[in-house]
Amino acid sequence: MDKQTIAKRVADHVEKNRDAMVEFLREVVSVPSIWGDVPQLARMGKVLHDKLAASGVRASLPDSGTPGAPNVLGRVGDPSSGRRMLFCGHFDVYPPSRSWSFDPFSVPVRDGRVYGPGSTDMKGGTTAMIVAATVLAELGLPKGGEIVVLGVPNHFEGGEGTRRYLDAGEKHEAGIVCEPTDLDICSSQRGILYMTVYIKGVSAHSTAAHMGVNAIEKIVPLIAELKKDSFTKPGHDSYGPEKIVNVSMVKGGLRRCLIPETCDVTVDVRFSPSASAASVLADVQAILDKLHAADPTFNATVEPEETCIRNPRSAMDWVRHPIVDAVSASHAAFAGKEAARACHPAWPDTPVMIEAGIPSITYGPGSKFCYWDDEYVSIEEYLQAIRVYATTAATWFESAPR
């Protein structure tokens, strides 16, 4: 079957079932599967599993590394050839802030958008991936190979569920991570280093402040150094700034009348593929050394967070592989032009797949800037992702193995 015919069959099927597909997205977004809430994550996994199974997709709930919240695994197509393509997405979401303008989990539809926590990051993409698998099953596709869809409940633990699945060593020719990209093809991405700076002061009573060293006050020069161009290096290269910095948590103090002797500062650095976690850590250590030299009462150490040691968030350099052209061609079949290429500023699981030997890119509905109040995903982007995923999957095995 030629690619044009496949694309038309997929497009007609999506158009015929679009209302049901949108309602299923609303159902998925309505489940409060917040990061770490195991019962709700298990509930979400069952919803996705049952959707796959009802359409004839071979579905299972294997271990994800998080007890009580399994992965969701679906297989469609012909496994006998030994050829496979992997689609990956997560269904854990960040908790909504307190400043939403409506009940976050009421999931309204307004102006062609579905609203709700994780609608962009990344239930839009994960649901599109699941629905695309059901489209393939209902159309009797693909021929000559097997599509594997993997939904994970613990992406925010550094791709834990994806790593657990890949540990089994099953081979895949290529992969797509369905994180939001504005429907750009993200064939490179930033890495992450989460780290904690431990500042040590000297305790004293407020009335004897001259006898103490206020550890909290020491964060002022630290933050100033972290925000300097010499550290972030804006316009560093084609990926943008070398570092994007967020001072994300501060913990310190014992009682209101005491000089705080400790202050722990959590820093989130998103680094360019031209940098590394080791170089970022070394640059932060250089800042601490500089501040101590200027002020001997500034005493601090820095350590990577444990999850970044167990599950490193590597950066990803530009991927050059037929999967890029395949997704671009499928996108163009429906959009009338090729997808733009971009470097993802966040951290999808794509490098985890590449490190396991699976050439992969990121492509999905919704904004790359993953979290905001009144979060939404465009219905048309969601439906476009279903078309592209299903068409790419159905046409991939028409050519020789990569």
N, C-alpha and C positions, 0 to 999 in steps of 0.2 A: 504494500500500500504506500503510495507516494505521500510526501510530507504535506502537500496542499490538501489532500483528501483527509488525512488524519486531523489537521488543524480545523477543517470545516466540521468534521464529526464532533470534535471536542467542543467547538464553539456552539454548535447547535444544541448539544446536550446541556451545556452550562446555561444557555439562554432559556431552554425549556424548564430548567430546575432552579433558576436564579432565586426565586422567592424562598424556596425551601433551604437553599444554601445560605441565604442571609439570616434566616431564622435560626439555623444551626449555629452560625457565628454568634448570634445574640445569646443562645443557650450557653455556649462555651464561655463567653465573657461574663455571664451572670454568676458563674461558679467562683466563689472567692478563694481561689487556689493561691493564696499568698505564700510567698517564700517561707518555708519552715512549718507551715500548717499541714501536718501529715494527713489528718483525716480528709481535709478538703482537697489535697493533692491526690489522694487515692480516689476520691469521688470524681475528680476531673479525669483521671486516667481511665476510669470505667466508662465515662461518657464517650471518650474518644475510641476506646476499644470496641464498645458496642456499636458505634457508628460504622467502624470498619467491618466488623463481623456481619452486620445486617446486609451489607452489599456484597458479601462473598469474599472479602479480603481475609486472608489467613492471619488472624490476630492473636496476640498473646500478651501477657503481662510479666516480663522477666524482671529480675532484680536490677535495681538502679544504683545500689549503694546506699540508699536511704531506706532503712527498715520501715515497712508499712506503706511506702509510696513507690510502686514499681514503675519501670519504664512501660511505654506502650509501643509494641512492635507490630507492624503490619507488612505482609508480603503479598504482592500481586504479580501475575505473569508466570513465565515458564522457568522453574528453578533448574531444570535438567541440563541446560546449556552451561551452567556455572557462571554465567555473566550476570552482574548485579550493578545497580546504581542505588545510592543511598541519599535519602532526603532526611533532614534532621531539624527538629524544632523543640522548644521547651514550652511548658505550660505553667511553670511557677511565675508569679508576678510580684512586683513591688507593692507594698501597702500604699493605698491612696493617702494623700495629705489631708489635712482637715479643712482645706479651703476650696473643695469642689463646690460648684454651684447647685448640685443636685445629688440625690442618693447615688453614690458611685456604681452600685451594682444593680440599679434599675434598668440600665442598658437602653437608653432611648435611641431612636433613629431620627436624625435631623439633617436636612440639607444633604442627603446622600452620604451620610456618615453614621457609623455605629460607634457609640460612646461607651466608655467603661474602662476600669483599670486593666491594663495589659492588652487593650484592644489593638494597640500598635506593637507593644513589646511583651510577648510577640504572638498573642493569640490569633491575630489576623493571619500571620504567616503559617503558624502551626495548623490552624483550622483549614486554611487553603491547601496545605500539604495532605492532610487527612482526607479532605473532600476530593482532591485530585486522585488519590488512590481509589476512592469509590467510583469515580468517573471511569478510570481505567478498567476496573473490574466489570462495571456495567456495560462497557463497550467491547469487552473481550480483548483488551490490550494490557501490556505490550506483547509483541511476538518476539521470540528469540532471546528472552532474558527476563530478569526478575527485578522489580522495583521494591526496595525496602524503605518503609517510612518509620522513623524513630522519634517518638515523643518522650521527652525527659522531664522529670519533676524537680530537678536540682541543678539546673544550669548555673545558678548564682553561686554554687560551690566550686566554680572553676571547671564547669563541664563534666561534673561527676558522672551523671548518667550516660553521657556520650562515651566517656572513657571506659566505663564499665562494659558497655556493649562492645566496644572495639577491642577490649582485652581478649575476647574470644577468638580474634584473629581471622574472622571471615573476610574474604577479599571482595572489593568493590572497584569498579573501573573509574568511577567519578562520583562526586557528591555535590549536593546543593544544601546549604544551610539557609533556612527560610526566614531569618531575622529581617526586620524592616530596613529597607535601603532606598525608599522612594522609588522602587522599581529600577534603580540603577544596578549594574553588575559591580559588586565590590569584590575585586580580585586582589586587594591588599587590605590590611587593617592594622590598627594600632594594638600594642600590647598594654598590659596593666601591671603596675606594681603597687599593691597596698602595703603601707608600712606604718609603724608606730614609732614616734619619737618620744622617748622617756626623758623628761626634764626633772632634774633633782635640785631642790632648793634647800632651805634651812628653816625649820619651824620656829616661830616665836609668837608672842601675843601682839595684838594690833598696837598696843601702847608702847611696844618695844620693837617697832618695825626695823630699827637700825641694827638689831641683833639677828634678824632673819634674812633670808633670800626668798623672794616671792617667785615660786616656780611658774605660776600662771602668767605673771608679767613678762616672763622670758619668751612667751610665744610671739610677742610683738615684733622683735627683730627677726625671729625665725620666719614668720609669715612674710615680712618684707623681703627677705632674701629669696624665699621660694617664688615670689611673684616677679622677681627681676628678670629682665630680658637675658641676662647672662646665664640664668638657669633654664628658662623656658625655651630660649633661642627661637623667637618667632620668625617665620619665613625661612626656616632652616633648610628645607629642600622641597621636592615636589609633593611630599606628603603633608606639608604645612609645618607648624611649630614642632620642635623636637619633643616638647613636653606640654601636656595640658594638665594643670594642677588644681586639685580641689582639697582644701583643708576641711575635712568632712566631719570630724568629731573631736571634741575636747573634753577631757575628764580631769578634774583636779579639785583640791580643797578638802578640808575635814570639817571645820566649824566656822561660823561667820566671824568669830572673834580671833581666829588664828591665821598666821601667815601660812599659806599653803606650801608644803614641802615637796609635793610632787605634782606634775601635770603631764598627762599622756595625750599626745596629739596624733590623730590618725590622718594620714595624707594619702590621697588617691592620685597617682600619676599615670596618665595615658601617654605612652611613648611611641614615637615614630619607628617604623621598621628599620631605620638607619641607626637607632639606639638599641639598648638592651636593658633588661632588668638589672644586671650587674653594673652597668655604667650609670644608671639612674641612682642606684644605691650609693655608688662611689661619689656621685655629685652631691648627694645630700650629706654624706659624711664630711665632705670638704667644706660645706656650709657650717656644719657643727664645729669643725676645727677652727674655722675663721672666726666664728662668734666667740668661742672660748679664748682665742688669742686676744681678741679685742676687749673681752670682759671675763676675767678668770672666775667670776661667780656664775657664769653660764656653763652648766655641766649637763650634758645630754648624750644619750646613745640612740641609735636607730636600729630597728630590726624589721625585716619583712614579716607580714602577717602569715600565720601558719598555713592558711589555705593557699597562699601563693607559693609556699614551699612544696606543699603536697601536690597541688595542681597549678603549675606555672601557667601564667597567661601570656604566652608568647605573642610577639608581633608576627605579621605575615607579609612577606614581600610580594610583588606583583606575580600573579599566577598566569602562566602561559600554557594553555592546554585546550584541546578541543571542546571541553565543557563550556568554556567562555563563549566560543562561537555558537555552540548549540543553543545555549540560553538566549543569546543575542538574536539568533535567527527566529526562535519561537516568539520572543518578545516582538520582533518586527512584523511577524505574521499577523499580529492583532493590533499593534500600535502604529504600524505604517512606517516606523523608523527603528533603527537599532537602539538598544539601551545604552545609556551613558555609562562610562567606566569611572569608578571612584574608589577611594580608600575609606574604609569604614572607621568612624571615629571611636566607636564603642568596641565591645569584645564578644562577637559571636563565637561559636565553637569551631569555626572553620579551621583554625590552625591545629586543633586537636585531630581533626580528620586528616589533614595534610601530613602531620607527623606520623600518622598510622599508615601512610602510603596511599591515601585516597586523594587524588587531585580534586580540589573543591573550590567553589566560590560561594558568595552570599548574595541572595536575591530575594526580596520580599516586599509586601505591601506595608505602607506606613512610613513615618518619618524616622530617619537615622537618629534623631535626637529623641531618645526613647521614652522619656517620662516627663509628664507635665500635668497640671490640673486640667480636668475635663478632657482627658485623653480620648482620642478617637482614631478610627481608621476609615479611609474612604472605601465605600462599597465597591466602586468601580475598580480600585486598585486590588481589592481582595479578589474579585471575580477574575481580573486580569491575571493575578498570580495563579489561580486554579487552572486557567487556560494554558499558561506558560509551563507550569509544572507537568501537567498531563501530556501536553504536546512534546515537550522535551523528553519525557520518559518514553513515550510511545515511539518516537523516532530514533532514539539513541541506538537501539540494537539493530537498526537497518544497515549499519556500517560494520566494518571489521572491528574486533576488540582493540581498545586503546592500550 
